[in-house]
Amino acid sequence: MTSTTVVVTGGAGFIGSNLVHLLREVRPDWRILNLDALTYAGNLDNLAGVEGHPGYTFVKTDIVKRPEIEAAFARIESGSTTHVLHLAAESHVDRSIQSGLPFVEANVVGTQNLLDVCRAHRVARFVHVSTDEVYGSLGDKGFFTEDTPIQANSPYSASKAASDLLVRAAVHTHGFPASITRCSNNYGPYQFPEKLIPLMIANAREHKPLPVYGDGLYVRDWLFVRDHCEALLAVLERGQTGEVYNIGGNNEYPNIAIVRRILAELDRPESLIQYVKDRPGHDRRYAIDATKVRDTLQWEPRFRFEDALPVTVRWYLDNDAWLQRLRSGAYRDYYARQYGA
């Protein structure tokens, strides 16, 4: 009987670790090979519940270094059907504004290295996890569809757009069995505290100022991470080669509304809100039309924002030790550079 191995790149990060937990839960017969470089946002504490499981293996792997990918893939059992869920990426817009080169290295060079190794190993399915930010910025109306032109506006989104095109080229040129997903803003457990929701939770619980860019009216579509992971599994198992699937949460909110909800959950005053200088090139609005993935793969989000946000707040309160370990020297230095003014 043929076994199945699923390779998750970036599996110690926020979405990746949630995905590993989901796979362990709903596909217990699959072997999971987790590849992560353990940069600042990769954290093995996220995976404490699966470490030691006989079907799970972690290998510290930098996808920018092709020999490391090849060595990791050499661990896959001969004859195993291999799937790949590619989440490894530099993913924070603010950091990309400070320096774009690490994003080109990880997201562009790293993706091409992974594609080359996966082609050599004849993987059965490859899902490339991208972002709605490659589409640029929306006005007050309309939604991103899979046919929306790519108009990336930050070094981060430009590097992700480039990686999307490399995957597309592999499909067209080599018949590579890949699909691309583009998701809206995720939230939930294990998210690194530079991102909006965990940052605001962490600061509010400590009665610290909550930095809000510009006028706070930048709109995002919020997607609970469990919903996203279930969508990725649907694309892996039922998606078609060469197709792009937009994954959204149907939850549009301006940033300031999110901040106020968090303050209300924690019974903190709105006087903690501190408006700070806007970041360069800040996209005004993102919104996803997820009709395609709903109609063709029978997926839709299960978690309402009104229910999942309080669950997320409670998770960070209950896991304070996890949070404080992350908010160490390197994070504090970054925070001072980004919001110090």
N, C-alpha and C positions, 0 to 999 in steps of 0.2 A: 504494500500500500504506500503510495507516494505521500510524503510529509509536506507540510507547508511552512515556509519560513517567511516572515515579514520583517524587512529591514526598515527601521525608523531612524532617519537622520535627525539630529537635534532633539533626541528623545529625553534629554535631561532639562530641556527648557519648559516654558509655560505650556504651550499647546501640546508639544511633544510628550511631556510626561503625563498629561491628561489622556492623551491618545494611548499610551502604553497601558495605563490603568484600564481603559475601556477594552482594549484588545484582550488583556488578561482575563477580564470579566466575561466577555461575550464570545470570544473565540479561544477557549482554554486549550484547545488541541494544537493551536499554532505555536511555532517557535518564534520568539521575538529576539532580534538582534538589534540592539540599541547602539547607535554610533553618535557620539557627541564629543566635541573638542573641549568642553567644560571651560568655555570663556566666561566672562563675568556673569552672564545670565543663565548658564548651565549649572544645575545644582542637583547632586545625587540625593540630597535630602528629599527631593520631590518623589523619589522612587523607592523610599524605604519599604513600602508595602509589597513590592514585587522582587526586591533583591533576594537572591537565594532560591528563587523558584527554579525548578529544573528546566523549564522551558524558556527561561529568560537569560540573556547574556548581554553584558555591557562591555563595549570596547571603546576606550578613549581614542578618538579618530578625528583628525583635522582634514576635512574634505579638500582643502587647498593643497594638500600633499597627497598626490595620487598613490604613492606606494603604501600609505597608511590605509587607504580605501581597499586596495588590492589585498593587503594582509588581512583585513577584517572580513572580506568576502571569502577568503580562503577557509574561514571557519564554518561556512555553510555546508551542511551535510550533503554529500554527493547524491544527486537525483532528487533533491528537494525542490518543489515548485517555489520559486522566489518572487515575492512582491516587494516593492519599495514605496514607502511613503516619505517623501523628501521635504522635511521641514527645516533643516539646518540653514540658518541665515542670520546675518546681522539685520536687525529689524527696527531700530529706533530712529525716527526721523531726526530728532534733535542731535543725536550723536553723529548722524551722517552729515549734518550741516557743519559740525565742528571739523570732521575729516571724512571725506568720501572714499578714500582708498581702501580701508578695511572692508567696505561694502562691496566694492568691485572685486576684491580678492575672494571673499567668502561667497558672495551671491552669484558672481559671474564665473570666475575661474573654478570655484568649488563645484558649481553645478555642471560645468562641462566635464570636469574630471569624473564626477559621479556618473554622468551619462555614458562616458567612454567605458568605464568599468562595468556598468550594468549591461551595456551592449555585448561586451566580451563574455559576460556570464549568462547571457540570454535570459534575462529576467522576464517573467510572464506578464507583470503589470507594474507600471510606474505612475505614481500620482505626485505631481509637482504642486506644492502648496504655495500659492502666491497671495496677492493682496488687491483689494479694490483701489488702492492708491495709484496703481499703474494707469488708471483711467483719468487721473487729474481731478479737477474740481467741478462740482455741479452748481448751478444756480439754485434759485428757490424751488424750482419745479423739476420733475423728471427723475429718472433712475438710471443707474448703470445697467446695461444689458451686456451679454457676451459679445455683441457686435459694436459696442461703444469703442471708438478709436482710442488707442493708447496715447496718453498725453501726460507722462510722468513729470512731476514738478519739484521733486526733491532728489538729492543723490541716492537716498534709500530706494524710492520708488523707481528711479531710473535703473538702478542695478537689478531690481526685481523684474522690471519690464525686459531687460536684456536676458535674464535667465529664462523668462517665459519664451522668448523668441528662440533661444537655443533649444529648448524642449520641442517647440514647434518644428524647428529645422530637423531635429533628430527623427521626428515622426515622418516628415515629408521626404527626407533624403534616404533614411534607412528603414522606414517602416517600423520604427520603434514604438512599442505598445504603451504610449503615455497619454495621460489626460492632465489638464491643468485646472486647478481650482483657484478662485479669487474670492476671499472672504472679507466681510466687514470687521469692525473693531470687536475683538474678543474681550471677555472679562470672566473672572472666576478664580478658583483656587490656584495657587502656585505661580501667580503672575509677578514678574520682577517689579519692585516698587518704584521704578522710574515712570511707569505707565500711569495714566490718569487715575483710575479707580483705586488701585492699591496705594498710590501716593497720597491721595486725599484721605483714605481711611487711616493710614499710618499717622499722618500729620494731625488729623482731627482728634484722634484718640489721645494724642499727647498735647493737645491744646496749642499746636504750632500753626503758623500761618499757612493757608492753602493757596499756593500760587496758581493763578488763572491767567492764561494768555489773552492779551488784547481786551475785547469787550465780552469774552466768554460765550459768544453766540455761534461758535463753530459747531456745525451739526454733524453727528456721526450716527451710523446704524449699529446698534449694540447687539452682539451675538454671544450667548452664553457658551462657554468653551465646550461643555458636554454636547450641546447641539452641533457645534462645528465638528467635533470628533465623530459623531454619528454620521454626519454628512460625508466625511472623508472615507469612512468605511463603505458607505453606499457607492461612492464613486469608484473605490477600489474594486468592489465586487460586481457592480452593474454598469459602471461608466464605459463609454466607448472611446476607442483610440482616436486621438486627434481632437477630441472635444474639450471645450472650456465650460466650466460650470461655476456660476456665481453663487455664493453661499451667504445669505444675509439673515438677520434676526427680526426684521420688520419692527424695529424699535428705534425710531429716530428721536434723538434728544440733543439739544445744545449742551455744550460742556457745563455751562453754569447751572443748568437744571440738574445734571448729575451731581455736581458738587453740593447743591442745596439738599438733594435727597440724602446724601451721605451724612451731612450735618444733622439732618432730622433724625436719621437712624441712630446716630450717636449722641443725640441731645446736646449738640454743640451750637453756639451762636453763629449767625452769618457774618458777624464782625471778624471772624477768622479769615474770611475771603480776602485775598490780597491780589489785586490785578497787577500783572507784571508786563514788561515790554514784550510785544508779540514776536514770535519767531519769524524769520525771513520766509517768504513764499508760502505762508500758511493757507492750505486749501480750505475753502469756506464750508463746503458740504459734501458728504459722501452718502449715497443711498443705493442699495442693491435691489434689483429686480431678480428674485430667485425662482421665477416661474419655470425655467427650464429644468432645474434640478428637482423641483417639486413634481412636475408633470412626467418627466422621463424616468426618474429614479425613485419616485414616491417618498421623498424626504421633505419634511418641513420642521421648523423649530418647535420644540415641545415646551420650552420654558419661557414664561412671561417675564419681562423685565421687572415688573412690580413684585414678583415672587423671588426671582433669582438674585436680585441685588441684595436684599436682606440676608439671604443665605451666604452670599459672598462676603458681606461685612462680618457676619458671625464667624466665618472660617478664619479670617485674618485676626479677629479677636481671640479665637481659640488656639491659634498657632503663632502666638507672639514670639516664642523662641525662634521659630523658623524665620520670621520677619527680621528680628534683630540681628541674626547672624548675617543676613544679606546687607543690612544697612551699616556696613563697615566702612573703613577708610576710603577705599576706591570709590564707593558710591557717594560718600559725603563730599569728596573732591569734585566729582561730576556735578552734584547738586549745587555746590557753591558756584561753579562756573556757569551753570545754566540759569539759575534763578537769583544769583547773588545781587544783581543790579536791581 
